[in-house]
Amino acid sequence: MSKIKDPSVKKNRKRFPLHPFELVWYVLTGLVGAWGLTYIVLGLIAENLPVKSTDEGLVEVNAQFAKTFKLDFFGWGLIILAIAAVAAVIVLLLFSNKVDRDYEKNVRRAQRMAQMEAEEAKLEQQEEIIDAEVEPVQEEKPAEEAAE
């Protein structure tokens, strides 16, 4: 009896099978997320750090940023981080569907192969067909038919 092997495990398979497009998107969403996180940290520091009146560079930049873009560092950081998270989730969903389809395809193929092997084993277990010559038998006509 043959064992069904897990089709996702192959000897020659790559250790980290990522499509290059997927990897690029993960890196981009990670960088955008880090950018948003940096803005969040700068906004928190600008609002909560006790500074001297002569050393208010970050506070002034935060105020100017809020005046120009209608939100301070913290607000824009939250928006940028949320956009990066949504983009990462979308990429993850798109490529996980592809991986699931490939996995299911490999499982179905493994099941078909196991079924074919089982049928071949069943055929091998059946008795061999005796191949003998058969001589045709000629029927004799009954006497009544011969008289006619």
Residue, then its C-alpha position, 0 to 999 in steps of 0.5 A: m500500500s502506498k503512502i500519500k506524501d505531502p505534495s508541498v514537500k519536494k526535494n528540489r523545492k526552494r526553501f523560501p518560495l516567494h515570487p519576486f513581485e510578492l517580495v517587492w511588495y512586502v519590502l515596499t509596504g514594510l518601508v512605508g510602514a517604517w516611514g509612518l512609524t517614524y512620523i508617529v514617533l516624531g509626533l509623540i516626541a514633539e508633543n511630549l518632550p520637555v524642551k527648553s525655549t531655545d531648543e524647540g526645533l522639532v516642536e517648530v517643525n511639527a507646528q509648521f508641518a501641521k499648518t501646511f498639511k492640516l495634520d501633525f506628524f502623529g496624524w500623518g504617521l497613523i494614516i501612512l501606517a494604516i495604508a501600509a498595513v492595508a496594502a500588506v494585507i491585500v498582497l498577502l491575501l492575493f498570494s495566499n490564494k495562489v499558494d492555496r490553489d497550488y497546494e490543492k492542485n498538488v494534493r489532487r495529483a497525489q491522490r490521482m497517482a495513489q489511486m492509479e497505483a492502487e488500481e495497478a496493484k489490483l490488476e496485478q493481483q488478479e489471476e492471469i488470463i489463460d491464453a489457450e487455443v480454442e478449437p471451433v466445434q462443428e455442430e451436427k445437424p439433426a437427422e430431420e434437418a438433413a433429410e430436408 
